[in-house]
């Protein structure tokens, strides 16, 4: 089993029932037509705290091994029954959510952006609202939503019951919350090992990016929109659904995760050192002011390359080019701080 039960003594023993994951369920990821699977109708759920919450803990995330009962005590104090399970393989997360849908009225993920990415298909399929307990390295989705990194404070966000509908990005049928990238970021994902993230924390991103930057060579790509097709020579093409990525970078100054739009930028740099000079603008989202950065906004894009290139989605290598992107507006309900 890739997902095993790990219970903490916060719920009555007679309420702890085993529910086996559905082995037939898999995340929709069709690299051939990019259409994705239609999840069918979603249940409409009241904007209120859950009564029985499935908490999936990725013990392999940077801080996941530190998870303990005290971190979900605010849920119990609010009258919520948390049933905790650990997952050793994020690929099984969506299957577990689908199997649990009849028994729970909410799911919380204690992990990083990669674990949340693995949950996306299950959330779309079931309509279960998502609570986020940030235990990863970057925690970009939590940052976008304003969710505190302290687990107990994040649990209080769930306990208050305020929900928000957010968009999902989709590339070749695979979902992403934050960004999907071709080029430098995909190489960064390949080099950014779990050991580096555990050892260096958020510093692992810029340190590994510098190494990947000088290994990377520009490549040609076609960026296709409904209005035009543009040939570019680029180090990286990023398509953002959310606002933050890469441990604090900003997709675009106007980017929001519920605006029904995707934001694309292409880094067409003459020298890799220029990226170092651009760092402050990348963090602010004002990099579009540089002539070496091409930006575009829309509901869908396509990226074509002469040879197949890997696509990184929320820090995981998931699919390859040709990459067809579209936005899925209001696809997921999340527990988030009140405006």
Beta strands, then each sheet from edge to edge (+ up, - down):
strand 1: 3-5
strand 2: 52-58
strand 3: 81-87
strand 4: 106-111
strand 5: 130-134
strand 6: 163-171
strand 7: 174-176
strand 8: 179-183
strand 9: 219-224
strand 10: 229-234
strand 11: 236-240
strand 12: 244-245
strand 13: 249-250
strand 14: 262-267
strand 15: 293-298
strand 16: 300-305
strand 17: 310-313
strand 18: 316-320
strand 19: 323-335
sheet 1: 1+ 3- 2- 4- 5-
sheet 2: 7+ 6- 19+ 16- 9+ 10-
sheet 3: 15+ 14- 11+ 8- 17+ 18-
sheet 4: 12+ 13-
end
